[in-house]
Amino acid sequence: MDSSWLNDLLVGIITINQILTAGIAITAFSLFFYSLSFNLRNRVARSFAFILLCVVIVFTSEALESSSNTPDIITVFLKLEWVGIIFLPAAYLHFSDAILVTTGRPSRGRRRIAVRFLYLISFIFLILLASGNLLGSVILDNNPAPHLERTLFAEFFTLYYVGVMVWAWINFARAFRHTLTRSGRRRMIYLIGGASAPAIGSFPFLLYGSTIAQNHAFLFWGIALLNSIVVGGLIIVMAYAVAFFGVSWPDRVIKSRLFKWIMRGPVTASITLGVMTIVRRVGEFFGIPYSSAVPTSMVIVVLLMEHTITLIAPLWERWIFFGNDRTDLILLQKLGDRLITKGDLKQFLEAILAAIRDHLQSGSAFVAAFNQGKISMLISNGLSQMIIEDRLDEALEVINSENRIKGDYYLWNDFWIFPLYQEIDNEEIEDTMIGLVGASITSEPSIQPEQRQSLDLLLQRASQALQDNVLQENIFNTLQDLQPQIDQFQKWRAVGRFDSKSSLLMNELPPEPDFANWVKDALSHYWGGPKLSQSPLLQLQVVKNALGENENPVNALRSIIKQAMVSIKPEGERRFTAEWILYNILELKFMEGWKVRDIATRLAMSEADFYRKQRVAIEEVARVIREMENHSI
């Protein structure tokens, strides 16, 4: 009885571990897509995405292997798991190098070469894995879990794995020392702590501890369960730290977006998978191999999770992510939800016109409003808008003549005209007319007193709607004027998250296409001309730094352009081969002044192909100059 109870407990632990393993794969896969979706241009995010891809391969293979019974299929998944393990060391060093660059310690070439060399070593280990030399045959019996037998090459890989991971953590420590702000150091701690989970949790320790695991099954599966919990949690912590790299959004936006992504993706998928697994296992326990309760439970869990997230999301945003700015941000949210769009305004005014037509028994009506000092038709009801819009100036002349019929309305052709005024709380300043309402006259040209009260209320609401719209447009214009400054401030704040002095002091470079056009203009007047002497490139810090070796800024710019050209020049003696084509185009066209037709003939290409290659060459020179500028501060 005791043995049966322990066996059931062990089976339960194994099942939970399988669910968590699949959950880790789902989480890593979801965060992988998050990195690709929002900050793919950032080097840190790209290298982190590759780590996540390795984790996806490892834990997906492990989850599929644990649910398989065929030895051949188990072997395939175990080897596939090792594909992710093999590339993890190189991915971690690549990631640590990107972190160092972000914190102001760019590579002088040695770290970049080391990263590429480690990727080459990874491919060598991959070939050994495919050939069956890295690992031996699969061990299925008398062990708590299947695993591959280790070989001499596996011993070398273990040393390589540990050594590279230590190297990566040294880089992490260097990056932490160069991070000075409190928030930056806190996130760096999250990143370093989170990075330990995939590195340790992905390694197959059964290579060295199979005997101990065989004799202590509860210990092995208990550690495996704890490992799955820690890895799943720390991957999210690591993703949280990386989410701040390469984006200029405010912190609250990053946190809220990541939290929603995790809740709607990994959490929902993992809970759904767990419920489905438990329902299926319960069915098997009662002798039902498959039950309609499995898909039903899946649908119910997904709907409940999405409904719950939708209801709770506004609450957690306000109380977790808004902080001390909660009042201002809630106000902005409410304004965003209640903004009067042009469609909203026309819809409201259309209802007002319908009510006025019904009240006065008019066949048609319209509303016109002032826009930049000119009256224009806003909405019409029951008549052609073009016919009235061309004659609105006549209506204004009638109003300016102060030829009122009764009260404050006028007669114009076959219409009653009701001016709409913006009310100003100052008796010394007259109210400003912001629009007018027109309604076609019925058989009775005068408005009865009993109609007047309701009509005044409708006109007051139309006037209020136009006033609110004018005020809102003024706010929008102000925000539009502030948009460039706000964007620039967010960029400065973003690069300061990790105290990169070079990033904070860096000149704001234009987008790459514009920058390439600057370079093209400077090259076209390389030997003299306004496109060189008045080039925006003269303001670059790298050009200013070169003034000490040159007579004037123009010569300094020439030297920088020449250095960039030389950097794309292949090694060895100059030749007219495909390898030299970009450099030869620049040299012949801009340095030696050849004509396009002569260059195309000399390089054996069409003129259309020449222009395509010239664009590529200029873009390459622009890329080099951008890198020189980034490293010049």
N, C-alpha and C positions, 0 to 999 in steps of 0.2 A: 504493500500500500504506500509506504513512504517512498519507495523507488519510483512508483508510478507518478506520485505527486511531484517529485523532483524532475522527472522526465517531462511532465507537462509544463512545469515552470521553465525548463530549458528551452522547450519548443516555443513558448511564449516570448522569451528573450530573443531567440533567433528571429522570430517573426517581426518583432518590433525593430530589430536591427535592420532587417531587409527593407522595411518601410522607410526607415530613416536614411538608409543608403540611397534608395530611389529618390527620397526627398532632397538629398544633397545634390544629386545629379540634376534634378529639376531646378533647384535654386541656382546652381552654377550656370545652367543653360539660360535661365531667365536673366540673370545678371550679365551674362555674356551678350545677350541681345540689348540689354540696357546700355552697356558700354558702346556697342556699335551704333546705337540710335542717337545718343545725345552728345558724346564727346569723343568721337572716333578720330578727329583731327589731332587730338592730344597724344603725345608719345607715351605718357604714363598710362593713359586709358587703353591704348592699343596693346602695350605689353601686358597689362593686367588682363585684357580680354584673352590673350593667348594662354595665360595661366589658367583662366577659367575654362578654356577649351580643353586643356589637359585634364583638369579636374572632372569635367563632363565625361571625357573618355574613360577615365579610371573608374568612377563610381557608376556610370551606366553599365560598363562591362561587368563590374562586380555584382550589380543588381541582377542583370540578366543571367550571369553565371550561377548565382545562388538559387535561381528558380529553374535551372536546367538539370536534366538527369542523364543525358547522353554524354559519354566521355569525349567524343569528338567536338561536340558543341561547347562543352566546358573548356576544352583546350583552346578553342578559337577565342573565346571570351577572355580567358586568362592572358593570352598573348596580346589581344587587343588592349587589355588593361595596361600592359607594359609599354604600349606605344605612348600613352599619356605620361607614364612614369619616366620614360627615357628623356622626354623633352622638357620635363619640369626644371631641372637644374639650369639649363640654358635660358629658359623663360624667366626664371628668378633673377639671374644675373642681368638679363636685359631690363627687367623691371627695376632693379636697384640702380642701374645706370641711368635710367630715365628719371628716377627720383632725384638722383644727385644733380642732374642737369637742371631740373626744375628749381632746386634749392640754391642754384648759383654756382655749381661746380661742373661746368661742361667738360666733356671728354676731349683730350688733346689728340685723340686717335687711338691710344692704347686700349682703353676700355671697349671702344667700338670694335677693334680688331679681335679682342678677347671674346666678345659676345658672338661674333661671326664664327670664330674658331670653335666655340662650344657648340654652336648649332651644327657645324660640320662633324664634330665628335658624336653628337646625337644621331646623325644620319648613319654614322659608322656602326653605332650600337644597334640601330634599327635594322641594318643589314645583317648583323650577327643574330638578332632575334628571329628574323625571317629565315635564316639558314639553319636555325636550331642550335647554334653554338653559344648563345648568351645564356640560355636556360635549357635544362634537361626535360625529361618527360614529365607528364602530369602525375601527381600523387593523389589518389582518390581514397584509398582505404586507410582505416585506423588513424584518421586525423579529424579534427573538428571541422575543417573546411578544405576543399581541394586547393592545391597550389603546385607550382612548377618547381622542379628540383634545381637547386643552384649548381653552377659550374664555376670554373676558375675565372671566366669572363664576368660572371655575376659578382665575384669578389672584387674585381677591378671596378666594376660599375658602382658598387656600394661605396668604395673609397672615393670615387669621382663624385658621386651624389653628395656625400657628406662634405667633401672639400669645397665644392662649388656653393653649397648652401651656406657654409661658414663665410665664404667670400662675399656672398650676397648680403649676409647680415652685417658684415663689416661696413659695407656701403650704406646700409640702412642706418647704422650708428653714426656714420659721417654726416649723412643727411640730417639726422636728428640734431646733431651739434650745430649745424648751420641754420637751424630753424629757431627763431628768437621769440616770436610772439607766443602768447599763452595758448591761443586757439590753434595755431599751427603746430606747436609741440604736442598738444593733446591729440590732434588728428594723426600726427606722426606716430604716437604711441599706439593708437588704434591700428594703424597700418602695420606696424612691426608686429604687434601681438596677433593681429588677424592673419598675417602672412605665415605665421608658424603653423597654422592648422593644415593647409594643403600640403606643405612640405613634409610634415611629420605624419599626418593622417593618410597620405597616399602611398607611403612606402609599405611594401609587403613584408611585414616582420615575420611571417611564417617561414620565410627562407631560413631564419636562424633560430626560431623558437617553436618549431613544430612538435618537438618532443614534450616540452613543457605544456603546450596547448593541448596535446593529446591526453596528458595525465590530469589536467585541470581544466575541463571543458567549461565549467561555470566561470572560472577566472578569465579564460580567453574571451568568452562571449560577453561577459560583463565589461571587460576592457574595450571590446569592439563596440559595444553599445555606447559607452561613455565617449569613445573616440568619435562616433558618428554625431552625437549631440554637440560635442565641442567643435568639430569641423564645420557642421552646418551653421552654428552660431557665429563662429569667427570669420567664415567666408562673408557673411552679411556685414560684419564689422569692417572687414577689409574693403568691401565694396563701398561702404559708407565713406570711408576715408578717401578712396580713389575718386568718388563722385565729385569732389570739389576741384579736381585738377582739370584745367583746360576749359572751364566755363566761367562766364562772368555773371551768372545769375546770383541773386542774393541767397544767403545761406538757407533761409526759410523755404525758398522755392526748391532748392536742391533736396532738402530733407523731406519736404512734403511729396515731391515727385517720386523720390526713391521709395518712400514708405508705401505710397499707393501702388507702385510697381510690384513691390514685394508682396503686399497683401493680395492684390488681384492675380498675381502670377504664382510664385512659389508656394505661398501659404495656402491659397485655394486649391492648387493642384495637389499639394502634398496631403492635405486633409482629405480631399476626395479620394486619392489613391489609398490612403490608410483605411478609410471607411469601406471602400470596395474590397480591399484585402481581408478585412475582418469579417465582412458579410459573407464573402466566399468561403473563408475558412470555417465559419460557423455552419454554413450549409454543408460543407464536406463532413464536418463532425456529426451532423445528423443524417448523413448518407445521401445528400443532394449535391451532386458534383457541380451543377450550375443552376442558378436560380434567377428568375426575372427580378429578384430583389437587388441584384448587383447593379444593373443599369439604372434602376429606379432610385437607388440610394445615391448614385453618382449625380443624377439630375437634381435631386433634392438638395444635396450638399452644395453644388455649384450655385443654384438659385439662392439658397440661404446666405451663402458667403457674399455673393455680389450684392444682395439686398442689404445685408448688414454693413458692408463697407460703404455703400452709398449713403446710408443713414448716419454712420458714425464719422465719416471723413471730415465734414465741416467742424465737428466738435474737436477731433484731435488736432486739426490744423490750428484752431484758435487757442487751445489750452496747452499744446506741446510745442508748436513751432513759431507762434507769433511773439512770445516772450513779453517784454515790457512795452512793445509797440502794438499790443493787442487792440487798443481802442482805435488808433489811427487805421490799422489794417482792416479791422471790421467795418469801419466807415467806408473805406475804399471798396471793399467787397460789396457792400450794400449799394453804393453808387453804381458799381459795374452791373449789378443785377437790375438796377432801376433806371438806367440811362434811357433818355428819350431819343430813339433813333428816328431817322427820317420816315421810316415806315410806320413807327408808332405815332408820330405826329400827324401824318396824313390819315391814319386810321381814326384817330381821335377827332380830327377836324371833319372828316367825312361823317362821323356820327353827329357832330354839331350841326353840319349843314342839313343833314336829313331832318333833324329836329326843327331847325328854322323853317325849312320848306313845309314841313307838316304844320307848324304853328301859324305861318302866314299864308298857307295854301299856295305857295309859289311853285312854278313849274321848274325852276332851276335856281342854282346858287353857286357862289364861288368864294374862295379865300385867296387873297393876294398878300404878299409880305415883302418888306424891303430887304434887299441883299446887296451889301456894299453900296448903299445909296440909291439903288435902282429898284423900282417896283417890278415884281414878276409874279406870275400866277403860281400858286402853291398847289391848289386842288380845286377842281370844279365838279359840279354834280348836276346832271341833266342838260348840259350844253357843251358845245365844242370849246375846248380850252384855247385853241389858237385864235378863234374869232374874238374872244374877250381880251386875250393877252395883248393883242396889237393895239387895243384901244384903252389900256389902263391909264395912260397919261391923261386922257380926257377926263377920267374919273377924278384924278388928282386935281385937275384944274377946277372942277366943280367944287371939291372940298376946300381948296385954297380961296375960292371966291366967297366962302362963308355964306353961301346962299342956302341956309338951312330951311327945311320945310317946317318941322316941329322937333323940339328937343335937340338931338344931336345926330340926326340922319338926313340924308340928302337924296334928291331925285336926279338920276342920270339916265337919260334915254328911257328904257323900260325897266330900270332897276332902282331899288332902294340901296343906298350906299351907307354903310355903318363903319366909320373909322375906328380902329383899334389903337389904343394908346398904352405906352409903357408908363406905369405910375411911378413917380419919383417922390420920395418923402422929403420934399423941400418946397415950401410954398413960394419961394422966390424963383424957382425954375419951372418952366412950363413942361407939361407932359409931352413926350415925344411920340409921334405916330409911328407904329411899327408894322402896320398892315391895315387891311380893310376887308369887310365882308359885303358881298353883294347878293341880293335876292330879287328875282324877277317880280314885277308888280302885277297884282291881280286886278280884277275889275274895280276894286276900291283902292284909290291911290294913297289913302291915309291909313295909319296904323292905329287901331283902337286902343284906348287906355288899358283895357283888361288884357290885351296882348303884350303890353309894354313890359310888365314886370318879368314875365317868363323870358321874353326876348333879351332883356338886359342881363339876366343871369347867364344865358347861353353866350352872349357876346363877351361877358366878363371871363367866362371859362376859356373861350377861344383866345382872348387877349393874354390870359395867364399862360396858356400853352406856348404862345409865340414868345412871351418874355422868357420863360424857362429855356426855350430852345436857343434864344440869343445868348443868354447867360452861359449855357452849356457850350455853345460854339466858342465863346470867348475863352472859357477854360481849356477847351481842346486846342485852340490856337496857342495858348500859353504853354501847354504841355508839349505841343509839337516843337515850339521854339527851344524848350528845355531838353528834348529828347537826345540831341548829340552830347550835351554836357552830362546827362544822366548815364548814357552808354559809356562815355569815357571814364566817369567816376567808377562805375561798376568794374570796368576793365582794370583800373588801377587798384581797386580794392581786391580784385580776384588774384592779381599777380602778387599782391602783398600777403596773401594767406600763408605762404611758406617762406616769406622774407627773402625773396630773390632780389637782391639789390640791383642786379643788371636788368631785371625785368621792370622794376620800378623806375629806373632811370632811363630806360630805353625810349628812343624817339618812336612816336607812333607811326609805323609804316603803313602805306596804303595797301589795299588788296593786291594780290599777286599780279592780276592782269594790268592794273594801273602802273604798278612798279615796273613791270616788263616794258610798258610803253615809255616810261622815263628812260630806261636803259637804251631802248631802241633810238629815241631821239638823240641822246648823248652820243651814241655810236655814229649816227648819221652825220653829226658835226664834230667828229672826233678831232679833226685837225683845225678846227676853228669854226665859230658860228654861234648864233644866239641860243640854239638848242643845247649847246654845251656850256657856254658862259652864263646862261640864265637857268640852268637845269636845277630842279628841286633836289637832285642828288648831292648838290654842293652842301646841303644842310646836314648830311649824314655825319655821325660822329667819326666813322672810320675815315672819311675824307678829311675832317678837321685834324685827326691824329696824324695824317700823312703830310700835313703842311710843313712839319719840321724838315722833311727830306725834299721838299719841292719849293719852287719860288713863289707860287701863288695857288689859290684854290682850284683854278682850272687845271693846272698841271697835276695837282694832287688827285683830282678826279680822274684824269687820264691814267695816272699810275694805278689807281684802284681798279679801273676797268681792265687795264692790261693784266694785272694780277689775276683777275677773275678769268680772263681768257686763257692765261697760262695754266690755270688750275684744271681746265677741261682739256688741255692739250695732252695727247697720249705720250708715253715715254718713247725715247728713241729719236732717230732722224725723221724729219718731216717727209711724208709720203702722200700720194693722192689715192688713198684706199678708203674703204668704207669706215674704218676705224677713225680716220682723220677728218671725216667729212664735215663735222660741225665746226671744228677749228679752222679748216680751210675756207669754209664759207665766210666766217667772220674776218679772217685775215685778208682774203682776196677782196671782199666787198667793202669793208670799212677801213682797213689799214692800207691796202694797196690801191683801192679805188677802181677796181675792175667793173666793167659793165655786166649786168645780169646775164645777157646772152653769152658773153665770153666765159663767164664763170660756169654757166650751165654746160657749155660745150667742153670746157676743160675737165669738169667733174663728171661728164657723161650722164647728164640728167636733163629732164625737161624743165622748162621755166616754172611750171606749176609745182613740180617736185622741189625745185630750188626754194620757192617761197615757203613751202611747208617746212623744209629743213632749216631755213633761216629763222623761222619763228621758234622752232625747238631750240636752236643754238642761243638765241637771245634770251629765252626763258631760262636756260641753264646758267647763263652769265648772271641774270637777275637773281637766281636762287643763290649763287655763290656770294654775290654782294650782300644779300640779306643776311646770310650766315656770318659774313665778315662784320656786318653792322651789329649783329646780336652779340658777338664775342669781343667787340671793341671797347665796351664800357667796363 
